[in-house]
Amino acid sequence: MNKNVARIFGLSTALIMLASCSNFTLTNPTSTSQSVPVVNAAAVSVNWSKIEATADKFYQNNPRSNRIGVDKRAAQIYANEFEVSIAEAERRLLIQQYSSGLLRAIEQELKDNVVSAYFVNDDPKGFRIGLNTLTNLQSDRFIYEFKQGVLQGETITLDIHPNGEKTLEQILALKDKVTPEIFERYPNTQGVGYSPADNTISVSIYVPSSSKEYRQKVESELNKLVGHPVKVNFMSGRMMPPILLEESAVLPNKNSNEKR
């Protein structure tokens, strides 16, 4: 499985814990990917039955993964953050921990077409996985049913967004290259990361008060600097110390202090 994709998913619960226990969030991602279909690209056929069979086999051959549990404190934090019941929070966190086999199967079939993947936690349409791809796929949605363990009978929906023009490795390389200059230009930068939810470089800057025009100015400047879409999050509180991330939690921003 692509190590970068694996890290994005692996940090999900830990970052929920971090952001929920703090006075700020790391980024300001949207709930759904801003899909821009790949121009003049033929749709790629995907053998979803093969992916399903591969995922099923993974869970059959890894019985320990069928006994995953959820930390009660993490479930309470998730429930509060996304305004769902404790039972629903536990279900979602189980799916997040349990999805490695499914993601491994998708990666094996789609290979480098996978740019990034993320959990959509805060959309009224429902909890699901978003998948950013380099090419158009003939399917834009896939529903997988878990057949073993604690999640037997549960399903998870994958929404596919063909919005990638660069591989994840290329995006992260751009981020790493420009991060020192971002901190030099904006000394109050608190974090630089990648937001899979909208396939952007996310830059968090401590700005007690700001305007919409100033945000647009900073984003325009950073878009040119990075060479990839940038989303700026102005934070009303400082991080000590600032955090440099390759991934970002899918959490709504609750501390922006923007004025017209």
TAKA-V689801 format. One record per residue. N is the residue number from 0. PHI is phi in degrees with one decimal (none if undefined). D_CENTER is the distance of its C-alpha to the mean C-alpha in Angstrom with 2 decimals. Layout:
# TAKA-V689801
n: (N:N)
phi: (PHI:PHI)
d_center: (D_CENTER:D_CENTER)
This chain:
# TAKA-V689801
n: (0:1:2:3:4:5:6:7:8:9:10:11:12:13:14:15:16:17:18:19:20:21:22:23:24:25:26:27:28:29:30:31:32:33:34:35:36:37:38:39:40:41:42:43:44:45:46:47:48:49:50:51:52:53:54:55:56:57:58:59:60:61:62:63:64:65:66:67:68:69:70:71:72:73:74:75:76:77:78:79:80:81:82:83:84:85:86:87:88:89:90:91:92:93:94:95:96:97:98:99:100:101:102:103:104:105:106:107:108:109:110:111:112:113:114:115:116:117:118:119:120:121:122:123:124:125:126:127:128:129:130:131:132:133:134:135:136:137:138:139:140:141:142:143:144:145:146:147:148:149:150:151:152:153:154:155:156:157:158:159:160:161:162:163:164:165:166:167:168:169:170:171:172:173:174:175:176:177:178:179:180:181:182:183:184:185:186:187:188:189:190:191:192:193:194:195:196:197:198:199:200:201:202:203:204:205:206:207:208:209:210:211:212:213:214:215:216:217:218:219:220:221:222:223:224:225:226:227:228:229:230:231:232:233:234:235:236:237:238:239:240:241:242:243:244:245:246:247:248:249:250:251:252:253:254:255:256:257:258:259)
phi: (none:-53.3:-63.7:-67.8:-63.7:-61.8:-68.2:-58.5:-73.0:-65.0:-87.8:-53.7:-66.0:-62.4:-74.2:-59.5:-60.9:-62.3:-68.5:-71.9:-91.5:-112.2:-98.1:-155.7:-113.6:-78.7:-142.6:-127.2:-76.4:-84.4:-75.6:-124.8:-68.8:-84.6:-74.1:-123.8:-53.1:-66.3:-67.6:55.4:-101.1:-70.9:-69.5:-93.5:-77.8:-122.4:-87.6:-68.6:-63.8:-66.2:-61.0:-60.6:-63.8:-65.0:-65.7:-57.0:-64.7:-59.0:-67.8:-64.5:-88.6:-127.8:-60.6:-63.5:-68.7:-80.9:-118.4:-68.0:-117.2:-121.1:-68.1:-62.4:-67.5:-62.3:-64.6:-64.5:-62.9:-62.3:-59.4:-67.8:-66.4:-112.1:55.6:-125.9:-70.9:-60.2:-61.5:-68.7:-61.8:-62.7:-60.6:-66.7:-67.1:-62.1:-62.3:-60.3:-71.6:-92.1:-82.9:-59.4:-64.7:-63.9:-66.5:-61.5:-66.1:-64.2:-62.0:-63.9:-82.9:-89.1:53.0:-72.9:-66.4:-79.9:-88.5:-163.3:-141.5:-159.9:-94.2:-93.2:-100.8:-119.3:-104.6:-59.1:-71.5:124.4:-68.8:-163.8:-107.4:-101.1:-129.7:-91.2:-126.4:-79.8:-127.4:-67.7:-109.6:-66.5:-112.0:-111.3:-155.2:-142.8:-114.7:-108.6:-108.4:-75.2:-118.0:-135.0:68.9:-66.2:-103.4:-54.3:91.5:-77.0:-124.4:-135.7:-94.7:-110.7:-101.4:-101.8:-123.8:-80.8:-118.4:-95.9:-111.7:-135.2:-73.3:-61.7:-61.1:-66.3:-64.0:-67.2:-66.1:-62.3:-59.7:-62.7:-65.5:-95.6:-54.6:-58.1:-71.1:-60.6:-66.2:-70.5:-72.7:-126.7:-59.2:-88.9:-61.7:-107.0:-171.7:-129.6:-152.5:-112.8:-106.0:-66.5:-61.3:-130.1:56.4:-125.7:-81.6:-105.0:-124.3:-102.4:-127.7:-75.7:-140.5:-57.8:-147.4:-150.2:-120.1:-61.8:-64.4:-66.6:-58.7:-62.2:-64.1:-65.8:-63.4:-62.3:-63.1:-73.4:-58.7:-68.8:-67.0:-80.6:82.4:-154.2:-53.0:-120.6:-117.2:-100.4:-117.9:-85.1:-109.4:-88.7:-129.7:-88.6:-97.6:-130.5:-83.9:-58.7:-115.0:-104.4:-119.7:-92.6:-131.6:-145.5:-72.0:-87.8:-129.8:-71.6:-79.2:-121.6:-134.2:-68.8:-125.4:-92.1:-122.5:-79.4)
d_center: (16.25:14.54:14.24:11.31:9.23:10.95:10.24:6.44:7.41:10.58:9.76:8.07:11.62:13.09:11.02:11.68:15.22:15.39:14.28:16.29:19.30:19.39:20.69:17.72:13.96:12.15:10.62:11.17:8.31:9.81:9.54:9.97:9.60:12.82:14.40:17.31:19.13:20.27:23.88:26.72:24.65:26.09:24.01:23.36:24.61:22.51:24.33:22.22:25.16:24.99:21.30:22.21:25.24:23.47:20.94:23.98:25.88:23.25:23.41:27.19:27.57:25.45:27.13:25.79:22.28:24.02:24.96:21.72:22.09:20.16:21.10:22.85:21.86:18.12:18.81:20.86:18.33:15.67:18.52:19.54:16.21:15.49:19.21:19.54:22.22:22.21:22.68:19.65:17.54:19.02:18.41:14.67:14.41:16.73:14.72:11.63:14.23:16.13:13.83:14.52:17.60:16.13:13.45:16.41:18.50:16.23:15.97:19.72:20.54:18.39:18.50:17.55:16.62:13.07:11.11:7.54:5.91:3.46:5.83:7.58:9.77:11.87:13.33:17.05:16.90:15.38:12.71:11.21:8.84:7.84:9.09:9.88:13.40:16.21:18.82:19.76:19.99:22.86:20.67:17.82:17.25:17.90:18.67:19.06:21.50:21.67:25.29:25.79:25.54:24.36:22.13:24.94:25.05:21.53:19.37:15.71:15.01:12.93:12.75:13.20:12.84:15.21:14.14:14.12:17.17:16.26:14.98:12.16:15.19:16.82:14.08:13.88:17.67:18.01:16.01:18.23:21.29:21.11:19.81:23.45:24.68:22.09:23.35:26.87:26.65:24.88:26.11:24.33:20.86:18.95:15.76:14.33:10.85:8.31:5.74:4.03:4.73:8.11:8.50:10.29:11.65:11.47:14.85:16.00:19.78:22.33:24.42:26.48:27.35:26.33:26.88:24.96:27.08:26.20:22.46:23.17:25.43:22.99:20.18:22.88:24.13:20.86:19.99:23.35:22.97:19.67:20.28:16.76:15.47:14.94:13.95:16.10:15.83:19.34:19.72:22.94:22.86:22.81:20.89:23.40:22.78:20.10:16.94:15.79:12.28:10.76:7.30:6.29:6.15:5.41:9.13:11.78:14.05:17.44:19.38:19.70:23.45:23.98:27.46:29.02)
